[in-house]
Amino acid sequence: MRWLFRFYKKKKRGSGAVAKRRLKTLLISDRADCSADFISGIKGDIGLTLSKYMEIDTDHMEVNILQQDNGLPRECSMVLVARIPFKEINKVIC
């Protein structure tokens, strides 16, 4: 019968756990506001790396950093989303 009382008993959260959760939320929201220079740098680096292996269309390349809900309450993760159209793959390397 004790298990029934444990089931309905509220879980106590310490102030440390609450502070940690709040700090995580603050950091995620701060990271989501990336500067245009930062995104441009990532886009350039990805373009240079991929151009070794394939011919890419840099004019239509899109790179974004977004928050994604991972199904848990009040928790999100950062996601890099890239849309990179390519024209052809270098046959020499394959």
PyMOL Python script that loads the backbone (N, CA, C, O; Angstrom):
from pymol import cmd

cmd.read_pdbstr("""\
ATOM      1  N   MET A   1       0.809  -1.197   0.000  1.00  0.00           N
ATOM      2  CA  MET A   1       0.000   0.000   0.000  1.00  0.00           C
ATOM      3  C   MET A   1       0.857   1.268   0.000  1.00  0.00           C
ATOM      4  O   MET A   1       0.399   2.327  -0.429  1.00  0.00           O
ATOM      5  N   ARG A   2       2.100   1.162   0.481  1.00  0.00           N
ATOM      6  CA  ARG A   2       2.991   2.330   0.513  1.00  0.00           C
ATOM      7  C   ARG A   2       3.265   2.871  -0.883  1.00  0.00           C
ATOM      8  O   ARG A   2       3.397   4.080  -1.074  1.00  0.00           O
ATOM      9  N   TRP A   3       3.349   1.986  -1.840  1.00  0.00           N
ATOM     10  CA  TRP A   3       3.644   2.427  -3.201  1.00  0.00           C
ATOM     11  C   TRP A   3       2.572   3.370  -3.718  1.00  0.00           C
ATOM     12  O   TRP A   3       2.851   4.240  -4.543  1.00  0.00           O
ATOM     13  N   LEU A   4       1.343   3.202  -3.234  1.00  0.00           N
ATOM     14  CA  LEU A   4       0.258   4.075  -3.650  1.00  0.00           C
ATOM     15  C   LEU A   4       0.478   5.501  -3.154  1.00  0.00           C
ATOM     16  O   LEU A   4       0.213   6.463  -3.875  1.00  0.00           O
ATOM     17  N   PHE A   5       0.962   5.632  -1.920  1.00  0.00           N
ATOM     18  CA  PHE A   5       1.239   6.962  -1.371  1.00  0.00           C
ATOM     19  C   PHE A   5       2.432   7.613  -2.076  1.00  0.00           C
ATOM     20  O   PHE A   5       2.445   8.823  -2.306  1.00  0.00           O
ATOM     21  N   ARG A   6       3.421   6.803  -2.412  1.00  0.00           N
ATOM     22  CA  ARG A   6       4.584   7.339  -3.135  1.00  0.00           C
ATOM     23  C   ARG A   6       4.183   7.842  -4.521  1.00  0.00           C
ATOM     24  O   ARG A   6       4.739   8.819  -5.024  1.00  0.00           O
ATOM     25  N   PHE A   7       3.233   7.179  -5.116  1.00  0.00           N
ATOM     26  CA  PHE A   7       2.786   7.561  -6.452  1.00  0.00           C
ATOM     27  C   PHE A   7       2.137   8.942  -6.451  1.00  0.00           C
ATOM     28  O   PHE A   7       2.359   9.735  -7.367  1.00  0.00           O
ATOM     29  N   TYR A   8       1.345   9.227  -5.436  1.00  0.00           N
ATOM     30  CA  TYR A   8       0.635  10.503  -5.368  1.00  0.00           C
ATOM     31  C   TYR A   8       1.427  11.606  -4.679  1.00  0.00           C
ATOM     32  O   TYR A   8       1.033  12.772  -4.726  1.00  0.00           O
ATOM     33  N   LYS A   9       2.524  11.258  -4.050  1.00  0.00           N
ATOM     34  CA  LYS A   9       3.342  12.248  -3.358  1.00  0.00           C
ATOM     35  C   LYS A   9       4.077  13.114  -4.374  1.00  0.00           C
ATOM     36  O   LYS A   9       4.648  12.601  -5.337  1.00  0.00           O
ATOM     37  N   LYS A  10       4.062  14.418  -4.161  1.00  0.00           N
ATOM     38  CA  LYS A  10       4.768  15.328  -5.065  1.00  0.00           C
ATOM     39  C   LYS A  10       6.271  15.168  -4.880  1.00  0.00           C
ATOM     40  O   LYS A  10       6.767  14.995  -3.767  1.00  0.00           O
ATOM     41  N   LYS A  11       6.971  15.230  -5.991  1.00  0.00           N
ATOM     42  CA  LYS A  11       8.424  15.177  -5.929  1.00  0.00           C
ATOM     43  C   LYS A  11       8.951  16.557  -5.592  1.00  0.00           C
ATOM     44  O   LYS A  11       8.561  17.554  -6.201  1.00  0.00           O
ATOM     45  N   LYS A  12       9.834  16.603  -4.626  1.00  0.00           N
ATOM     46  CA  LYS A  12      10.430  17.883  -4.246  1.00  0.00           C
ATOM     47  C   LYS A  12      11.668  18.116  -5.104  1.00  0.00           C
ATOM     48  O   LYS A  12      12.484  17.218  -5.311  1.00  0.00           O
ATOM     49  N   ARG A  13      11.780  19.314  -5.584  1.00  0.00           N
ATOM     50  CA  ARG A  13      12.964  19.684  -6.357  1.00  0.00           C
ATOM     51  C   ARG A  13      13.770  20.662  -5.532  1.00  0.00           C
ATOM     52  O   ARG A  13      13.240  21.634  -4.993  1.00  0.00           O
ATOM     53  N   GLY A  14      15.051  20.391  -5.443  1.00  0.00           N
ATOM     54  CA  GLY A  14      15.926  21.290  -4.724  1.00  0.00           C
ATOM     55  C   GLY A  14      16.171  22.557  -5.519  1.00  0.00           C
ATOM     56  O   GLY A  14      15.952  22.598  -6.730  1.00  0.00           O
ATOM     57  N   SER A  15      16.626  23.583  -4.833  1.00  0.00           N
ATOM     58  CA  SER A  15      16.876  24.854  -5.515  1.00  0.00           C
ATOM     59  C   SER A  15      17.984  24.717  -6.557  1.00  0.00           C
ATOM     60  O   SER A  15      17.986  25.434  -7.558  1.00  0.00           O
ATOM     61  N   GLY A  16      18.919  23.807  -6.330  1.00  0.00           N
ATOM     62  CA  GLY A  16      19.987  23.580  -7.300  1.00  0.00           C
ATOM     63  C   GLY A  16      19.460  23.046  -8.619  1.00  0.00           C
ATOM     64  O   GLY A  16      19.893  23.476  -9.688  1.00  0.00           O
ATOM     65  N   ALA A  17      18.522  22.106  -8.545  1.00  0.00           N
ATOM     66  CA  ALA A  17      17.941  21.535  -9.763  1.00  0.00           C
ATOM     67  C   ALA A  17      17.124  22.578 -10.519  1.00  0.00           C
ATOM     68  O   ALA A  17      17.148  22.624 -11.749  1.00  0.00           O
ATOM     69  N   VAL A  18      16.404  23.412  -9.778  1.00  0.00           N
ATOM     70  CA  VAL A  18      15.610  24.469 -10.408  1.00  0.00           C
ATOM     71  C   VAL A  18      16.530  25.480 -11.082  1.00  0.00           C
ATOM     72  O   VAL A  18      16.268  25.907 -12.207  1.00  0.00           O
ATOM     73  N   ALA A  19      17.608  25.866 -10.400  1.00  0.00           N
ATOM     74  CA  ALA A  19      18.563  26.823 -10.970  1.00  0.00           C
ATOM     75  C   ALA A  19      19.234  26.250 -12.217  1.00  0.00           C
ATOM     76  O   ALA A  19      19.446  26.963 -13.198  1.00  0.00           O
ATOM     77  N   LYS A  20      19.565  24.968 -12.175  1.00  0.00           N
ATOM     78  CA  LYS A  20      20.196  24.323 -13.329  1.00  0.00           C
ATOM     79  C   LYS A  20      19.252  24.328 -14.532  1.00  0.00           C
ATOM     80  O   LYS A  20      19.673  24.619 -15.652  1.00  0.00           O
ATOM     81  N   ARG A  21      17.980  24.006 -14.300  1.00  0.00           N
ATOM     82  CA  ARG A  21      17.000  24.000 -15.386  1.00  0.00           C
ATOM     83  C   ARG A  21      16.814  25.397 -15.967  1.00  0.00           C
ATOM     84  O   ARG A  21      16.713  25.560 -17.183  1.00  0.00           O
ATOM     85  N   ARG A  22      16.769  26.409 -15.094  1.00  0.00           N
ATOM     86  CA  ARG A  22      16.609  27.787 -15.569  1.00  0.00           C
ATOM     87  C   ARG A  22      17.821  28.243 -16.369  1.00  0.00           C
ATOM     88  O   ARG A  22      17.678  28.918 -17.388  1.00  0.00           O
ATOM     89  N   LEU A  23      19.014  27.875 -15.908  1.00  0.00           N
ATOM     90  CA  LEU A  23      20.234  28.243 -16.629  1.00  0.00           C
ATOM     91  C   LEU A  23      20.276  27.573 -17.998  1.00  0.00           C
ATOM     92  O   LEU A  23      20.672  28.196 -18.984  1.00  0.00           O
ATOM     93  N   LYS A  24      19.870  26.311 -18.064  1.00  0.00           N
ATOM     94  CA  LYS A  24      19.816  25.608 -19.346  1.00  0.00           C
ATOM     95  C   LYS A  24      18.883  26.312 -20.317  1.00  0.00           C
ATOM     96  O   LYS A  24      19.217  26.508 -21.486  1.00  0.00           O
ATOM     97  N   THR A  25      17.719  26.689 -19.827  1.00  0.00           N
ATOM     98  CA  THR A  25      16.746  27.386 -20.664  1.00  0.00           C
ATOM     99  C   THR A  25      17.300  28.717 -21.149  1.00  0.00           C
ATOM    100  O   THR A  25      17.119  29.079 -22.311  1.00  0.00           O
ATOM    101  N   LEU A  26      17.973  29.445 -20.268  1.00  0.00           N
ATOM    102  CA  LEU A  26      18.563  30.732 -20.628  1.00  0.00           C
ATOM    103  C   LEU A  26      19.646  30.568 -21.687  1.00  0.00           C
ATOM    104  O   LEU A  26      19.694  31.337 -22.647  1.00  0.00           O
ATOM    105  N   LEU A  27      20.513  29.577 -21.525  1.00  0.00           N
ATOM    106  CA  LEU A  27      21.588  29.353 -22.490  1.00  0.00           C
ATOM    107  C   LEU A  27      21.049  28.955 -23.859  1.00  0.00           C
ATOM    108  O   LEU A  27      21.552  29.417 -24.883  1.00  0.00           O
ATOM    109  N   ILE A  28      20.044  28.115 -23.882  1.00  0.00           N
ATOM    110  CA  ILE A  28      19.466  27.700 -25.162  1.00  0.00           C
ATOM    111  C   ILE A  28      18.847  28.883 -25.879  1.00  0.00           C
ATOM    112  O   ILE A  28      19.027  29.047 -27.085  1.00  0.00           O
ATOM    113  N   SER A  29      18.116  29.709 -25.140  1.00  0.00           N
ATOM    114  CA  SER A  29      17.488  30.862 -25.794  1.00  0.00           C
ATOM    115  C   SER A  29      18.533  31.864 -26.267  1.00  0.00           C
ATOM    116  O   SER A  29      18.339  32.523 -27.289  1.00  0.00           O
ATOM    117  N   ASP A  30      19.634  31.986 -25.538  1.00  0.00           N
ATOM    118  CA  ASP A  30      20.700  32.898 -25.942  1.00  0.00           C
ATOM    119  C   ASP A  30      21.415  32.380 -27.185  1.00  0.00           C
ATOM    120  O   ASP A  30      21.751  33.158 -28.078  1.00  0.00           O
ATOM    121  N   ARG A  31      21.647  31.088 -27.247  1.00  0.00           N
ATOM    122  CA  ARG A  31      22.344  30.501 -28.395  1.00  0.00           C
ATOM    123  C   ARG A  31      21.511  30.550 -29.669  1.00  0.00           C
ATOM    124  O   ARG A  31      22.063  30.568 -30.769  1.00  0.00           O
ATOM    125  N   ALA A  32      20.221  30.572 -29.535  1.00  0.00           N
ATOM    126  CA  ALA A  32      19.361  30.604 -30.722  1.00  0.00           C
ATOM    127  C   ALA A  32      19.507  31.911 -31.483  1.00  0.00           C
ATOM    128  O   ALA A  32      19.257  31.953 -32.688  1.00  0.00           O
ATOM    129  N   ASP A  33      19.906  32.973 -30.806  1.00  0.00           N
ATOM    130  CA  ASP A  33      20.090  34.267 -31.459  1.00  0.00           C
ATOM    131  C   ASP A  33      21.528  34.405 -31.953  1.00  0.00           C
ATOM    132  O   ASP A  33      22.290  35.225 -31.440  1.00  0.00           O
ATOM    133  N   CYS A  34      21.889  33.613 -32.937  1.00  0.00           N
ATOM    134  CA  CYS A  34      23.238  33.658 -33.497  1.00  0.00           C
ATOM    135  C   CYS A  34      23.344  34.832 -34.454  1.00  0.00           C
ATOM    136  O   CYS A  34      22.386  35.172 -35.148  1.00  0.00           O
ATOM    137  N   SER A  35      24.513  35.445 -34.484  1.00  0.00           N
ATOM    138  CA  SER A  35      24.714  36.585 -35.372  1.00  0.00           C
ATOM    139  C   SER A  35      24.792  36.121 -36.825  1.00  0.00           C
ATOM    140  O   SER A  35      25.058  34.952 -37.106  1.00  0.00           O
ATOM    141  N   ALA A  36      24.560  37.041 -37.719  1.00  0.00           N
ATOM    142  CA  ALA A  36      24.623  36.736 -39.154  1.00  0.00           C
ATOM    143  C   ALA A  36      26.042  36.348 -39.567  1.00  0.00           C
ATOM    144  O   ALA A  36      26.224  35.505 -40.445  1.00  0.00           O
ATOM    145  N   ASP A  37      27.051  36.962 -38.935  1.00  0.00           N
ATOM    146  CA  ASP A  37      28.443  36.623 -39.242  1.00  0.00           C
ATOM    147  C   ASP A  37      28.758  35.178 -38.858  1.00  0.00           C
ATOM    148  O   ASP A  37      29.473  34.476 -39.573  1.00  0.00           O
ATOM    149  N   PHE A  38      28.216  34.745 -37.723  1.00  0.00           N
ATOM    150  CA  PHE A  38      28.438  33.376 -37.256  1.00  0.00           C
ATOM    151  C   PHE A  38      27.841  32.369 -38.239  1.00  0.00           C
ATOM    152  O   PHE A  38      28.500  31.405 -38.628  1.00  0.00           O
ATOM    153  N   ILE A  39      26.601  32.599 -38.633  1.00  0.00           N
ATOM    154  CA  ILE A  39      25.929  31.712 -39.588  1.00  0.00           C
ATOM    155  C   ILE A  39      26.643  31.734 -40.935  1.00  0.00           C
ATOM    156  O   ILE A  39      26.787  30.696 -41.580  1.00  0.00           O
ATOM    157  N   SER A  40      27.088  32.913 -41.361  1.00  0.00           N
ATOM    158  CA  SER A  40      27.804  33.040 -42.627  1.00  0.00           C
ATOM    159  C   SER A  40      29.117  32.258 -42.586  1.00  0.00           C
ATOM    160  O   SER A  40      29.495  31.625 -43.571  1.00  0.00           O
ATOM    161  N   GLY A  41      29.809  32.302 -41.452  1.00  0.00           N
ATOM    162  CA  GLY A  41      31.053  31.545 -41.295  1.00  0.00           C
ATOM    163  C   GLY A  41      30.826  30.045 -41.382  1.00  0.00           C
ATOM    164  O   GLY A  41      31.585  29.331 -42.037  1.00  0.00           O
ATOM    165  N   ILE A  42      29.781  29.572 -40.720  1.00  0.00           N
ATOM    166  CA  ILE A  42      29.442  28.149 -40.786  1.00  0.00           C
ATOM    167  C   ILE A  42      29.106  27.759 -42.222  1.00  0.00           C
ATOM    168  O   ILE A  42      29.555  26.726 -42.718  1.00  0.00           O
ATOM    169  N   LYS A  43      28.317  28.592 -42.877  1.00  0.00           N
ATOM    170  CA  LYS A  43      27.910  28.332 -44.263  1.00  0.00           C
ATOM    171  C   LYS A  43      29.136  28.237 -45.175  1.00  0.00           C
ATOM    172  O   LYS A  43      29.216  27.347 -46.021  1.00  0.00           O
ATOM    173  N   GLY A  44      30.087  29.153 -45.002  1.00  0.00           N
ATOM    174  CA  GLY A  44      31.306  29.131 -45.811  1.00  0.00           C
ATOM    175  C   GLY A  44      32.149  27.897 -45.561  1.00  0.00           C
ATOM    176  O   GLY A  44      32.662  27.294 -46.504  1.00  0.00           O
ATOM    177  N   ASP A  45      32.299  27.509 -44.287  1.00  0.00           N
ATOM    178  CA  ASP A  45      33.088  26.323 -43.951  1.00  0.00           C
ATOM    179  C   ASP A  45      32.457  25.049 -44.506  1.00  0.00           C
ATOM    180  O   ASP A  45      33.153  24.189 -45.045  1.00  0.00           O
ATOM    181  N   ILE A  46      31.150  24.934 -44.371  1.00  0.00           N
ATOM    182  CA  ILE A  46      30.463  23.758 -44.915  1.00  0.00           C
ATOM    183  C   ILE A  46      30.597  23.728 -46.435  1.00  0.00           C
ATOM    184  O   ILE A  46      30.831  22.671 -47.021  1.00  0.00           O
ATOM    185  N   GLY A  47      30.449  24.889 -47.072  1.00  0.00           N
ATOM    186  CA  GLY A  47      30.588  24.969 -48.526  1.00  0.00           C
ATOM    187  C   GLY A  47      31.971  24.561 -48.998  1.00  0.00           C
ATOM    188  O   GLY A  47      32.102  23.830 -49.979  1.00  0.00           O
ATOM    189  N   LEU A  48      33.015  25.032 -48.301  1.00  0.00           N
ATOM    190  CA  LEU A  48      34.388  24.660 -48.671  1.00  0.00           C
ATOM    191  C   LEU A  48      34.624  23.164 -48.518  1.00  0.00           C
ATOM    192  O   LEU A  48      35.236  22.536 -49.382  1.00  0.00           O
ATOM    193  N   THR A  49      34.146  22.604 -47.437  1.00  0.00           N
ATOM    194  CA  THR A  49      34.345  21.175 -47.199  1.00  0.00           C
ATOM    195  C   THR A  49      33.619  20.328 -48.238  1.00  0.00           C
ATOM    196  O   THR A  49      34.195  19.392 -48.792  1.00  0.00           O
ATOM    197  N   LEU A  50      32.368  20.654 -48.500  1.00  0.00           N
ATOM    198  CA  LEU A  50      31.601  19.866 -49.468  1.00  0.00           C
ATOM    199  C   LEU A  50      32.092  20.051 -50.896  1.00  0.00           C
ATOM    200  O   LEU A  50      31.955  19.145 -51.718  1.00  0.00           O
ATOM    201  N   SER A  51      32.667  21.218 -51.206  1.00  0.00           N
ATOM    202  CA  SER A  51      33.137  21.459 -52.576  1.00  0.00           C
ATOM    203  C   SER A  51      34.318  20.561 -52.942  1.00  0.00           C
ATOM    204  O   SER A  51      34.642  20.428 -54.122  1.00  0.00           O
ATOM    205  N   LYS A  52      34.963  19.947 -51.960  1.00  0.00           N
ATOM    206  CA  LYS A  52      36.024  18.978 -52.242  1.00  0.00           C
ATOM    207  C   LYS A  52      35.447  17.701 -52.851  1.00  0.00           C
ATOM    208  O   LYS A  52      36.132  16.999 -53.596  1.00  0.00           O
ATOM    209  N   TYR A  53      34.201  17.406 -52.537  1.00  0.00           N
ATOM    210  CA  TYR A  53      33.589  16.149 -52.937  1.00  0.00           C
ATOM    211  C   TYR A  53      32.504  16.283 -54.000  1.00  0.00           C
ATOM    212  O   TYR A  53      32.199  15.322 -54.705  1.00  0.00           O
ATOM    213  N   MET A  54      31.922  17.479 -54.115  1.00  0.00           N
ATOM    214  CA  MET A  54      30.849  17.672 -55.088  1.00  0.00           C
ATOM    215  C   MET A  54      30.750  19.134 -55.471  1.00  0.00           C
ATOM    216  O   MET A  54      31.215  20.011 -54.744  1.00  0.00           O
ATOM    217  N   GLU A  55      30.145  19.386 -56.608  1.00  0.00           N
ATOM    218  CA  GLU A  55      29.907  20.759 -57.043  1.00  0.00           C
ATOM    219  C   GLU A  55      28.574  21.206 -56.442  1.00  0.00           C
ATOM    220  O   GLU A  55      27.522  20.644 -56.744  1.00  0.00           O
ATOM    221  N   ILE A  56      28.642  22.226 -55.586  1.00  0.00           N
ATOM    222  CA  ILE A  56      27.430  22.677 -54.903  1.00  0.00           C
ATOM    223  C   ILE A  56      26.963  24.016 -55.455  1.00  0.00           C
ATOM    224  O   ILE A  56      27.743  24.775 -56.031  1.00  0.00           O
ATOM    225  N   ASP A  57      25.693  24.287 -55.269  1.00  0.00           N
ATOM    226  CA  ASP A  57      25.080  25.539 -55.705  1.00  0.00           C
ATOM    227  C   ASP A  57      25.075  26.489 -54.503  1.00  0.00           C
ATOM    228  O   ASP A  57      24.126  26.498 -53.719  1.00  0.00           O
ATOM    229  N   THR A  58      26.137  27.287 -54.362  1.00  0.00           N
ATOM    230  CA  THR A  58      26.271  28.161 -53.191  1.00  0.00           C
ATOM    231  C   THR A  58      25.256  29.299 -53.171  1.00  0.00           C
ATOM    232  O   THR A  58      24.971  29.850 -52.109  1.00  0.00           O
ATOM    233  N   ASP A  59      24.710  29.654 -54.321  1.00  0.00           N
ATOM    234  CA  ASP A  59      23.717  30.734 -54.370  1.00  0.00           C
ATOM    235  C   ASP A  59      22.406  30.351 -53.682  1.00  0.00           C
ATOM    236  O   ASP A  59      21.700  31.213 -53.161  1.00  0.00           O
ATOM    237  N   HIS A  60      22.087  29.070 -53.683  1.00  0.00           N
ATOM    238  CA  HIS A  60      20.827  28.607 -53.103  1.00  0.00           C
ATOM    239  C   HIS A  60      21.031  27.810 -51.809  1.00  0.00           C
ATOM    240  O   HIS A  60      20.121  27.115 -51.356  1.00  0.00           O
ATOM    241  N   MET A  61      22.211  27.910 -51.223  1.00  0.00           N
ATOM    242  CA  MET A  61      22.537  27.195 -49.992  1.00  0.00           C
ATOM    243  C   MET A  61      21.934  27.924 -48.790  1.00  0.00           C
ATOM    244  O   MET A  61      22.045  29.145 -48.685  1.00  0.00           O
ATOM    245  N   GLU A  62      21.296  27.176 -47.882  1.00  0.00           N
ATOM    246  CA  GLU A  62      20.692  27.759 -46.685  1.00  0.00           C
ATOM    247  C   GLU A  62      21.203  27.037 -45.444  1.00  0.00           C
ATOM    248  O   GLU A  62      21.230  25.807 -45.411  1.00  0.00           O
ATOM    249  N   VAL A  63      21.606  27.787 -44.428  1.00  0.00           N
ATOM    250  CA  VAL A  63      22.050  27.222 -43.154  1.00  0.00           C
ATOM    251  C   VAL A  63      21.381  28.008 -42.036  1.00  0.00           C
ATOM    252  O   VAL A  63      21.427  29.238 -42.022  1.00  0.00           O
ATOM    253  N   ASN A  64      20.758  27.294 -41.096  1.00  0.00           N
ATOM    254  CA  ASN A  64      20.092  27.925 -39.957  1.00  0.00           C
ATOM    255  C   ASN A  64      20.356  27.129 -38.688  1.00  0.00           C
ATOM    256  O   ASN A  64      20.581  25.920 -38.742  1.00  0.00           O
ATOM    257  N   ILE A  65      20.329  27.801 -37.559  1.00  0.00           N
ATOM    258  CA  ILE A  65      20.390  27.143 -36.261  1.00  0.00           C
ATOM    259  C   ILE A  65      19.047  27.375 -35.588  1.00  0.00           C
ATOM    260  O   ILE A  65      18.613  28.513 -35.409  1.00  0.00           O
ATOM    261  N   LEU A  66      18.396  26.275 -35.217  1.00  0.00           N
ATOM    262  CA  LEU A  66      17.051  26.336 -34.655  1.00  0.00           C
ATOM    263  C   LEU A  66      16.985  25.575 -33.341  1.00  0.00           C
ATOM    264  O   LEU A  66      17.865  24.775 -33.024  1.00  0.00           O
ATOM    265  N   GLN A  67      15.933  25.836 -32.587  1.00  0.00           N
ATOM    266  CA  GLN A  67      15.651  25.047 -31.399  1.00  0.00           C
ATOM    267  C   GLN A  67      14.670  23.957 -31.776  1.00  0.00           C
ATOM    268  O   GLN A  67      13.712  24.196 -32.511  1.00  0.00           O
ATOM    269  N   GLN A  68      14.913  22.757 -31.270  1.00  0.00           N
ATOM    270  CA  GLN A  68      14.023  21.645 -31.548  1.00  0.00           C
ATOM    271  C   GLN A  68      13.541  21.060 -30.233  1.00  0.00           C
ATOM    272  O   GLN A  68      14.335  20.789 -29.333  1.00  0.00           O
ATOM    273  N   ASP A  69      12.255  20.872 -30.133  1.00  0.00           N
ATOM    274  CA  ASP A  69      11.667  20.264 -28.952  1.00  0.00           C
ATOM    275  C   ASP A  69      11.966  18.775 -28.989  1.00  0.00           C
ATOM    276  O   ASP A  69      11.636  18.098 -29.962  1.00  0.00           O
ATOM    277  N   ASN A  70      12.591  18.260 -27.931  1.00  0.00           N
ATOM    278  CA  ASN A  70      12.921  16.840 -27.916  1.00  0.00           C
ATOM    279  C   ASN A  70      11.919  16.011 -27.114  1.00  0.00           C
ATOM    280  O   ASN A  70      12.233  14.903 -26.679  1.00  0.00           O
ATOM    281  N   GLY A  71      10.720  16.547 -26.919  1.00  0.00           N
ATOM    282  CA  GLY A  71       9.660  15.778 -26.299  1.00  0.00           C
ATOM    283  C   GLY A  71       9.573  15.868 -24.793  1.00  0.00           C
ATOM    284  O   GLY A  71       8.574  15.451 -24.207  1.00  0.00           O
ATOM    285  N   LEU A  72      10.589  16.399 -24.158  1.00  0.00           N
ATOM    286  CA  LEU A  72      10.562  16.532 -22.708  1.00  0.00           C
ATOM    287  C   LEU A  72      10.075  17.923 -22.335  1.00  0.00           C
ATOM    288  O   LEU A  72      10.381  18.891 -23.031  1.00  0.00           O
ATOM    289  N   PRO A  73       9.328  18.035 -21.256  1.00  0.00           N
ATOM    290  CA  PRO A  73       8.830  19.364 -20.872  1.00  0.00           C
ATOM    291  C   PRO A  73       9.966  20.329 -20.566  1.00  0.00           C
ATOM    292  O   PRO A  73      10.889  20.000 -19.822  1.00  0.00           O
ATOM    293  N   ARG A  74       9.890  21.499 -21.136  1.00  0.00           N
ATOM    294  CA  ARG A  74      10.833  22.595 -20.894  1.00  0.00           C
ATOM    295  C   ARG A  74      12.262  22.286 -21.311  1.00  0.00           C
ATOM    296  O   ARG A  74      13.190  22.919 -20.808  1.00  0.00           O
ATOM    297  N   GLU A  75      12.466  21.345 -22.205  1.00  0.00           N
ATOM    298  CA  GLU A  75      13.816  21.060 -22.682  1.00  0.00           C
ATOM    299  C   GLU A  75      13.836  21.086 -24.203  1.00  0.00           C
ATOM    300  O   GLU A  75      12.985  20.487 -24.861  1.00  0.00           O
ATOM    301  N   CYS A  76      14.812  21.781 -24.742  1.00  0.00           N
ATOM    302  CA  CYS A  76      14.994  21.878 -26.187  1.00  0.00           C
ATOM    303  C   CYS A  76      16.459  21.617 -26.499  1.00  0.00           C
ATOM    304  O   CYS A  76      17.318  21.711 -25.622  1.00  0.00           O
ATOM    305  N   SER A  77      16.729  21.296 -27.723  1.00  0.00           N
ATOM    306  CA  SER A  77      18.109  21.151 -28.159  1.00  0.00           C
ATOM    307  C   SER A  77      18.315  22.003 -29.399  1.00  0.00           C
ATOM    308  O   SER A  77      17.368  22.300 -30.128  1.00  0.00           O
ATOM    309  N   MET A  78      19.546  22.388 -29.627  1.00  0.00           N
ATOM    310  CA  MET A  78      19.889  23.199 -30.782  1.00  0.00           C
ATOM    311  C   MET A  78      20.129  22.275 -31.977  1.00  0.00           C
ATOM    312  O   MET A  78      20.717  21.202 -31.836  1.00  0.00           O
ATOM    313  N   VAL A  79      19.670  22.702 -33.145  1.00  0.00           N
ATOM    314  CA  VAL A  79      19.774  21.895 -34.358  1.00  0.00           C
ATOM    315  C   VAL A  79      20.316  22.764 -35.482  1.00  0.00           C
ATOM    316  O   VAL A  79      19.847  23.882 -35.694  1.00  0.00           O
ATOM    317  N   LEU A  80      21.303  22.246 -36.201  1.00  0.00           N
ATOM    318  CA  LEU A  80      21.813  22.910 -37.397  1.00  0.00           C
ATOM    319  C   LEU A  80      21.069  22.324 -38.590  1.00  0.00           C
ATOM    320  O   LEU A  80      21.127  21.120 -38.837  1.00  0.00           O
ATOM    321  N   VAL A  81      20.374  23.176 -39.322  1.00  0.00           N
ATOM    322  CA  VAL A  81      19.608  22.737 -40.487  1.00  0.00           C
ATOM    323  C   VAL A  81      20.263  23.336 -41.722  1.00  0.00           C
ATOM    324  O   VAL A  81      20.397  24.554 -41.839  1.00  0.00           O
ATOM    325  N   ALA A  82      20.670  22.467 -42.644  1.00  0.00           N
ATOM    326  CA  ALA A  82      21.334  22.929 -43.864  1.00  0.00           C
ATOM    327  C   ALA A  82      20.617  22.366 -45.088  1.00  0.00           C
ATOM    328  O   ALA A  82      20.308  21.177 -45.161  1.00  0.00           O
ATOM    329  N   ARG A  83      20.367  23.240 -46.028  1.00  0.00           N
ATOM    330  CA  ARG A  83      19.796  22.848 -47.327  1.00  0.00           C
ATOM    331  C   ARG A  83      20.838  23.232 -48.366  1.00  0.00           C
ATOM    332  O   ARG A  83      21.054  24.413 -48.639  1.00  0.00           O
ATOM    333  N   ILE A  84      21.484  22.216 -48.945  1.00  0.00           N
ATOM    334  CA  ILE A  84      22.603  22.460 -49.853  1.00  0.00           C
ATOM    335  C   ILE A  84      22.367  21.708 -51.162  1.00  0.00           C
ATOM    336  O   ILE A  84      22.629  20.508 -51.242  1.00  0.00           O
ATOM    337  N   PRO A  85      21.877  22.400 -52.179  1.00  0.00           N
ATOM    338  CA  PRO A  85      21.696  21.731 -53.472  1.00  0.00           C
ATOM    339  C   PRO A  85      23.050  21.518 -54.156  1.00  0.00           C
ATOM    340  O   PRO A  85      23.904  22.405 -54.148  1.00  0.00           O
ATOM    341  N   PHE A  86      23.235  20.344 -54.743  1.00  0.00           N
ATOM    342  CA  PHE A  86      24.486  20.098 -55.463  1.00  0.00           C
ATOM    343  C   PHE A  86      24.193  19.753 -56.910  1.00  0.00           C
ATOM    344  O   PHE A  86      23.122  19.255 -57.257  1.00  0.00           O
ATOM    345  N   LYS A  87      25.191  20.038 -57.745  1.00  0.00           N
ATOM    346  CA  LYS A  87      25.031  19.849 -59.187  1.00  0.00           C
ATOM    347  C   LYS A  87      25.519  18.472 -59.614  1.00  0.00           C
ATOM    348  O   LYS A  87      24.834  17.767 -60.356  1.00  0.00           O
ATOM    349  N   GLU A  88      26.698  18.091 -59.148  1.00  0.00           N
ATOM    350  CA  GLU A  88      27.205  16.758 -59.459  1.00  0.00           C
ATOM    351  C   GLU A  88      28.269  16.363 -58.448  1.00  0.00           C
ATOM    352  O   GLU A  88      28.886  17.213 -57.806  1.00  0.00           O
ATOM    353  N   ILE A  89      28.473  15.053 -58.319  1.00  0.00           N
ATOM    354  CA  ILE A  89      29.466  14.512 -57.397  1.00  0.00           C
ATOM    355  C   ILE A  89      30.744  14.247 -58.178  1.00  0.00           C
ATOM    356  O   ILE A  89      30.703  13.764 -59.309  1.00  0.00           O
ATOM    357  N   ASN A  90      31.891  14.572 -57.557  1.00  0.00           N
ATOM    358  CA  ASN A  90      33.180  14.319 -58.205  1.00  0.00           C
ATOM    359  C   ASN A  90      33.402  12.811 -58.309  1.00  0.00           C
ATOM    360  O   ASN A  90      33.526  12.130 -57.291  1.00  0.00           O
ATOM    361  N   LYS A  91      33.451  12.300 -59.508  1.00  0.00           N
ATOM    362  CA  LYS A  91      33.591  10.859 -59.746  1.00  0.00           C
ATOM    363  C   LYS A  91      34.985  10.355 -59.378  1.00  0.00           C
ATOM    364  O   LYS A  91      35.152   9.175 -59.072  1.00  0.00           O
ATOM    365  N   VAL A  92      35.980  11.230 -59.404  1.00  0.00           N
ATOM    366  CA  VAL A  92      37.359  10.831 -59.123  1.00  0.00           C
ATOM    367  C   VAL A  92      37.489  10.371 -57.674  1.00  0.00           C
ATOM    368  O   VAL A  92      38.201   9.407 -57.391  1.00  0.00           O
ATOM    369  N   ILE A  93      36.821  11.041 -56.771  1.00  0.00           N
ATOM    370  CA  ILE A  93      36.927  10.733 -55.349  1.00  0.00           C
ATOM    371  C   ILE A  93      36.115   9.497 -54.991  1.00  0.00           C
ATOM    372  O   ILE A  93      36.531   8.716 -54.135  1.00  0.00           O
ATOM    373  N   CYS A  94      34.964   9.305 -55.629  1.00  0.00           N
ATOM    374  CA  CYS A  94      34.106   8.147 -55.326  1.00  0.00           C
ATOM    375  C   CYS A  94      34.826   6.926 -55.756  1.00  0.00           C
ATOM    376  O   CYS A  94      34.309   5.819 -55.606  1.00  0.00           O
TER     377      CYS A  94
END
""", "prot")
cmd.dss("prot")
cmd.show_as("cartoon", "prot")
cmd.util.cbc("prot")
cmd.orient("prot")
